[in-house]
Amino acid sequence: MLADSHCHLNYEGLVDDQQAVLERARARGVTAMLNISTREREWNDVVATAEREPDVWATIGIHPNEADEHPAIDAATLIERAKHPRVVGLGESGLDYYRDTSDRVRQQASFRAHIAASRETGLPIVVHTRDAEDDTAAIMAEEMGKGAYPGVIHCFTASGAFADKALAMGLYISISGIVTFKNAKDLQETARRLPIDRLLIETDAPFLAPVPNRGKRGEPAFVADTARFLAELRGESVEELSRRTAENFHTLFAKTRA
């Protein structure tokens, strides 16, 4: 029982082999996959995959690197599109000051629109943050002051202090295959102490394949490798960690239970 809380099944490298990718994941015990959108032109295809596959769900959102290209996507647009029964979350959205391909003010406005939609719909926001820890935390806290909203920090690579801030706001934290990399010592220290009831795992496929598949195209089946590493790191059985993180997935993305 495994849930890949973040993958891109409609990205090049996976979409052309999508059915085989899904079967390989199921063969390794993956029972739920969240297919993430990053730009408006993906929305229909991402949702169509979720309509076709009973163990796949979808999100609607705009990646921060795409914010400049989507100035008209506001909270109302997201709320309307999120009414679809297979859309269970919003995003990925957030701030990316590493690539910095979109204006930072526009990134921030888009992020706030996604949070507003999350607050209105009750659907979790999937948060992307890279080299923008302070601004991400500040915006999340300010928006939380306007009313609570659910969410997850995806592909977590930030500091332990940022993890504590996110947890204090009631958010979940999702660990990717990066945790298996030899140079990820700080992340491993944070992952070791995260509370089990706020922990998710993901692949971010087709990116970030974990050891022993590092360097290959990532796919949802590899979430099993991340789960095994993480369980050993935390001193837990892989069966228990897999079960609890899958339960957390369905608790956070509650619409998957429908």
N, C-alpha and C positions, 0 to 999 in steps of 0.2 A: 504494500500500500504506500505509494509515493505520489506526491504532487509536484509537478514542475510549475512553480508559480510565475514564471516569466520566460517565454520563448517567442520566437518570431517564425512561425511555421510558413508564412507567406513570403519570406525573404529568399533571395537567390541562394541556391545551394540546398534548400530544404523543399521549396515549393515544387520543384521539378521532380522530386522523389518523395512527395509528401506521404503517400499511403505506406510506403515501405518504412519511412521514418517513424510513422505512428505505430506500425506493427512492431518495430524493434523496441520502442518505448514500452508498449504493453507487455512484451515478452520479458521485460526486466521489472515488471511490477508497477509501472506508472499507470495510475488510474485517473489522473486529472492533469490537464495541461491548460495554461492560460496563454492564449495567443494575443500578443501585444501589438497595438498599432502605434505608429509614430508620425503619420501624416494623413491628411484627409483622403487622398486618393487610395489609400490602403483599406479604408474602413469597410467597404462593401465586400472585398475579398476575405478580409479577416473574419468578418461576421459570417460569411458564407461557409467558411471552413467549420466554424462552430455550429452552424445549423446542420451540417452534414455529419459531424462526428459527435456522438453523445458524451464523450469524455474530454471534449475541448470546449473552452469558453473564450469570450473575446473581451477586449477593452476598446474604448473609443478615446482617442487623445492625440495631442500634438507634442512631439519631442521638443525640448528647448532649442535644439539646433535647427529646428524647422519653424521657429516662432515668426521669423521675418516673412516667411512665405504664407503665413496664415493669419493675417491681421484681423480677418472677419470672424474667426472662430471664437465665440464668446461662451459664457456659461449657458445661455439659453439654447444655443446650438448643441452643446454637449448634453444638456438635460434631455432635449428632444430625442437625440439619437440613442441615448442610453435607455430609452424605454423598451428597446428590443429585448425579448426574454433571454437571449444568449449573451447579452452584454452585461457583464458582472462587475466592471470596474472602469475607472477613468485614468487615462494616461497611456504611455508614460509622459509625465510632465515634470517640470522642475527647473533646475538651473545647471548650465554647463559652461563654466568659464575656462575649461581646458581647451576645447576646440574653438569656443567663442565665435561661432559662425553666425549667430544672431545677436542683434543688439540686446544688451543686458536689460535695459528698461522694458523692452518688448518681451523678453523671456520672463521677467518678473510679473508682467501683466497677464501673460498666458498662464503662468503658474497659479496666480490668484483666481483666474477664471475657472480653472480645473478644481481648485479647492472649493470655490463657491458652488460648483455643480455637485461636488461630493457632499457638501453640507446639505444641499437641497434634496438630493436623491437618496442619500444614505449609502451610496456605493463608494468603495474605497478608492482613494487616489494612489496610483503607483508612482512613487517619487524617484526621479533621477537626479542625483547631485554629484557633480565632479568639479573639484577645485573651487567650490562655492559653498563651503560648509557654513560659514557665518551668516551669509545672506539667506541660505535655505532655512537655517534654524530660526532666524529672526522672522521671516515671512510666515513660517508654519506657526510659530508662537503667536504672532499678531493675529493671524487668521483664526487660530484656535480661540482667541479671546472674543471673537465675534460669534462663536458657536462651534461646538465640537464636530469633528468629522473623522471618519476612519481612514487608515492608510497604511502603506508599507514603504519602507526605504528599500528600494530594489538594488541588487548587486552591491551590497554594502562594502565600501572600502574606506569610509571616513574614520575619524578618530573615535576612541572609546568615549570621550566626552560628548561627542555628537550622538553616539548611540544612547547614552544616558538621557540626553535631552529628548530624543525621539521616543524612548520608552516612557518617559515622564508625561509625554503628551498622549500616551495611549496607542502609539503606533507600533507596528510590527517591523521586524528586520529580516530581510531575505539574504541568505548567503549563497554566493555563486561558486563556480569551480575555482575562482581565484584563491580561495582558502587553501587549496591543495598545493599551491605554488611554493617553492622553497623560500622565496624572498618575501612571503606574506606573513612574517612573524607578528607584526602588530595586529593584523586582522585576525590571526589565529588566537591571539590573547583575548581579543574582544569576543570572538565567536565562542570561546571556551566558557565564558561567563554569562552569555545571554540567557535570560529565563526561557525555559522550554516552551512556556505557553505563549511566547511572542515570536517564536522562531519559524521562519519559512526557508525553503531551499529552492534553488532555480538553476537553470542552465544559461539563460540569455542566448540560447542557440539562435543562429549558427556561430556565435562567438564563444570565446573563453572556455574551450573544452578542458575539463579537469585532467590532472594526472590520473590514470596512465594514458590518456588520449590527447594530452597537450600537443598542439600543433596540427591536430586534425580539425575538420569541420565539426562544430558542436552540434549536438542533437539531444532531444529530451531524454533518450535512454541513458545519457551520461549523468543524469541527476542521481542515479544509483551509486555512482562512484563518489560523488560529493557527499552523499549521505553516509557512505561507509567511512570516509575520511573524517567527517565531522563527528560521527558517533565515537570513533576511536579517540579523537582529540578531546572530547568531553567526558570520556569514561562511561558511555552509555551503550546499550546494545543497539545495533543498527535497526533491528525490528522495532524497538520502542521509539527511536528517533524518527524513523520513517512514519510510523503510525501517528505520532504526536504532531509532526509537521504537516502531515496530510489533514489531520483534524483541524489544525490551526488555519489551513488554507480554506477549508469549507466554513469555518467560523467567521473569518474575515470577509471572504467573498460569499456571503450568506445566500446570495441569489443562486449559487450553484446547487443548493439543496432543493430548489423548487422542482 
